[in-house]
Amino acid sequence: MKRNPPRYVKATVVDHVIPHRGDPILFWDKRNWQPLCKTCHDKKTWNEDANPEYRF
């Protein structure tokens, strides 16, 4: 008997693995894309916006 089987949700959003923050090269780089459901995308984006990681 399986407990808590995985729940699959259809991906409806294209997410950027590395936030593009306005960089058009990173925005259009298909290697930086991943499919996510809207709920997961919103959680990930909210977390990234609340905890930005800046590189100089």
N, C-alpha and C positions, 0 to 999 in steps of 0.2 A: 504494500500500500504506500503510495506516494503522499507525502505531506507538502503542502504549499508548492504545487507544481509551478513552473515558470509561467508568467503571464506575458504574452506577446501582444504588443500594441503596434499598429501600423505607423511607420514613420511618415510624418507629414511636413517636416521642416528640414531644410538643409542647414546644418550648423557648421560654424568655423571652428576647427579643433583649436587653432591658435587665434584668439580674437584679432580681427584685422584693424580695429581702431582707426578706420578711415583710409588705410593703405590699400589702394586699388590693386596692386600686385598680389598681396595676400588675400584680398577679397575674391579675386577671380581664379586663384590657384586651386584647381580641382583636387590636388593632393591634400589640401587643407579642409576639405568638405567631409562631413559625415551625416548620415541620416539619423534623425531623432524624432520622437513624438513631441508634440507641442509642450506637454507637461514637463518632460525631461529637458527640453531646450530652454524653457523659461527658468527652471531651477538652476541650470548650468549658467545661463547668462546672468541671472540675478547674483549668483555667487561670484562670478568674475567681475561684475560691476561693483559689488560691495567690497571686493578684495583685489583691486587691480595690481597687476605685476608689471612694473615698468622696467624696461631694459635700456641702458644708455651705451 
